[in-house]
Amino acid sequence: MRKLALFLLAICAGAQQRPAPQASPQIEVVPVRGNIYLISGGGANITASVGPDGIFLVDSGSAPLSEKVLAALNELAVDSTIGTASKAVRKPPKPIRYIVNTNWQPEYTGGNARLAAAGKTYTGGNVTGDLGDVAEGAAILSHEDTLQRLSDAKTATRGLPTETYFGKSMKLSHFFNGEGIVLYQAPASNSDGVSFVHFRGSDVISAGPLFDFTSYPLIDLQKGGSVQGLLDGLNHMLELVVPEFRSEGGTMIVPGKGRIGDTADLAYYRDMVTIIRDRVEHLMKKDLTLAQIQAAKPTEDWDGRFGKNPAWTPGQFVESVYRSLAAGKRGK
């Protein structure tokens, strides 16, 4: 009896030592307004316009979750049944027509190849002959610097942007699902080549990495990022938004990660970055070292909300602000 008890105890101990299997991330679809949906759980947030013209995506999420994202899109894109109750027919899903890459990071662009391959590009006139596989795959749009970053990262050809812009903005040449769509550049922000997208009829902005409701903003100095460029991008978005009443409601903002926001949320985030920048700059004028500035905890007021990302800690954010400001002074 004692041997049986010891045997059972050993089995229980072994079971406790084995790590519990991790649950697979679940894709969640959240209506934003009109034809616009937020798809979360597939890496960075994906914004989808779904309607009679097809599907327009902002970002494509991470590669391992592409099939789940595609399944969620197919469910969204199926038209309602047609015909009589006895002979109802479900129409096939509308195709993905466009994918916008707001930046180059894999959690935003990893699904490019798979989602684009499931889509279709429509064109005609004198441009058809210039495209060898005109009907094969959705068009991928980005700033030209994002194309360069993806090329440098050895991204597969099918995952690269097929159309880029190099100015301050890019307007889709036609209404899509009943509204105009504009891509705006946010230069030298999180990195070079960052874009955000405004769905003008729905009055929804897809912010990409500029606005991350789960973390301090990532500033990649090695790839052209800067704290001032980040603030310029946030301020540009604030110029476009219109609140419904006292900073609440009105324009909806889909962040790169986290829940949907409005004018008040975006202003809160902009103010947080501004205050931290000013605090770091003030301490730099006192000739404090980076280590001393980090020890002073200029982010402390917001660490409970934005400081829980182990891959991008408050100390790392402070360092990026410090080095960005130092580089700006050297450039003067």
WOQUI-V513223 format. One record per backbone hydrogen bond with DSSP energy under -1.0 kcal/mol. NH is the residue of the N-H (numbers start at 1). CO is the residue of the C=O. E is the energy in kcal/mol with one decimal. If there is no record, write none. Layout:
# WOQUI-V513223
NH & CO & E
NH & CO & E
This chain:
# WOQUI-V513223
5 & 1 & -2.0
6 & 2 & -2.2
7 & 3 & -2.3
8 & 4 & -2.6
9 & 5 & -2.2
10 & 6 & -2.1
11 & 7 & -2.0
12 & 8 & -2.3
13 & 9 & -2.4
14 & 10 & -2.4
15 & 11 & -2.2
16 & 12 & -2.0
17 & 13 & -1.6
18 & 14 & -1.3
28 & 40 & -2.4
30 & 38 & -3.1
32 & 36 & -2.7
33 & 36 & -1.1
36 & 33 & -2.4
37 & 48 & -2.5
38 & 30 & -3.0
39 & 46 & -3.2
40 & 28 & -2.6
44 & 107 & -2.2
45 & 256 & -3.1
46 & 39 & -2.3
47 & 58 & -1.7
48 & 37 & -2.7
49 & 56 & -2.8
50 & 35 & -2.3
51 & 54 & -2.0
54 & 51 & -1.7
55 & 95 & -2.1
56 & 49 & -2.3
57 & 98 & -2.9
58 & 47 & -2.6
59 & 100 & -3.5
60 & 108 & -3.0
62 & 42 & -3.0
65 & 62 & -1.0
66 & 63 & -1.9
69 & 65 & -2.2
70 & 66 & -2.8
71 & 67 & -2.2
72 & 68 & -2.1
73 & 69 & -2.4
74 & 70 & -2.4
75 & 71 & -1.7
76 & 72 & -1.8
77 & 73 & -2.4
82 & 89 & -2.0
89 & 82 & -2.2
94 & 77 & -1.0
97 & 55 & -2.9
98 & 55 & -1.5
99 & 139 & -2.2
100 & 57 & -2.7
101 & 141 & -2.9
108 & 105 & -1.9
109 & 105 & -1.7
110 & 106 & -2.7
111 & 61 & -1.9
112 & 109 & -2.1
115 & 111 & -2.6
116 & 112 & -2.9
117 & 113 & -2.0
118 & 114 & -1.1
119 & 116 & -1.5
120 & 96 & -2.4
127 & 124 & -1.3
130 & 127 & -1.4
131 & 128 & -1.4
136 & 133 & -2.0
137 & 119 & -1.2
138 & 116 & -2.1
139 & 97 & -2.2
141 & 99 & -3.1
142 & 163 & -1.5
144 & 165 & -2.3
147 & 143 & -1.6
148 & 144 & -1.9
149 & 145 & -2.2
150 & 146 & -2.5
151 & 147 & -2.4
152 & 148 & -2.6
153 & 149 & -1.5
154 & 151 & -1.8
155 & 150 & -2.1
159 & 156 & -2.1
160 & 157 & -1.7
162 & 140 & -2.1
163 & 140 & -2.1
165 & 142 & -1.3
170 & 183 & -2.6
172 & 181 & -2.6
176 & 179 & -2.7
182 & 198 & -2.1
183 & 170 & -3.2
184 & 196 & -3.0
185 & 168 & -2.9
186 & 194 & -3.1
189 & 191 & -1.6
192 & 223 & -2.6
195 & 102 & -2.2
196 & 184 & -2.1
197 & 206 & -2.4
198 & 182 & -2.7
199 & 204 & -3.2
200 & 180 & -2.1
203 & 199 & -1.5
204 & 199 & -1.7
205 & 252 & -2.8
206 & 197 & -3.0
207 & 254 & -2.7
210 & 207 & -1.2
211 & 208 & -1.0
213 & 257 & -2.3
216 & 306 & -1.1
220 & 190 & -3.3
221 & 219 & -1.1
223 & 220 & -1.0
224 & 221 & -1.4
225 & 220 & -2.5
226 & 189 & -2.0
230 & 226 & -1.8
231 & 227 & -2.1
232 & 228 & -2.4
233 & 229 & -2.1
234 & 230 & -2.3
235 & 231 & -2.7
236 & 232 & -2.1
237 & 233 & -2.0
238 & 234 & -2.1
239 & 235 & -1.6
240 & 236 & -1.0
241 & 237 & -1.7
244 & 248 & -1.7
245 & 248 & -2.0
248 & 245 & -2.0
251 & 242 & -2.0
252 & 203 & -1.9
253 & 261 & -2.9
254 & 205 & -3.1
256 & 208 & -1.2
256 & 211 & -2.4
261 & 253 & -3.0
264 & 247 & -1.9
266 & 262 & -2.4
267 & 263 & -2.7
268 & 264 & -2.2
269 & 265 & -2.1
270 & 266 & -2.6
271 & 267 & -2.8
272 & 268 & -2.1
273 & 269 & -2.1
274 & 270 & -2.4
275 & 271 & -2.7
276 & 272 & -2.2
277 & 273 & -2.4
278 & 274 & -2.5
279 & 275 & -2.5
280 & 276 & -2.5
281 & 277 & -2.5
282 & 278 & -2.3
283 & 279 & -2.2
284 & 280 & -2.2
285 & 281 & -1.8
287 & 284 & -2.0
288 & 283 & -1.7
293 & 289 & -2.3
294 & 290 & -2.7
295 & 291 & -2.1
296 & 292 & -1.3
297 & 294 & -1.2
300 & 297 & -1.6
302 & 299 & -2.3
305 & 302 & -1.3
306 & 302 & -2.9
307 & 303 & -1.7
312 & 309 & -1.5
317 & 313 & -2.3
318 & 314 & -2.6
319 & 315 & -2.1
320 & 316 & -2.2
321 & 317 & -2.2
322 & 318 & -2.8
323 & 319 & -2.8
324 & 320 & -2.0
325 & 321 & -2.6
326 & 322 & -2.5
327 & 323 & -2.3
328 & 324 & -1.9
329 & 325 & -1.9
330 & 326 & -2.0
331 & 327 & -1.4
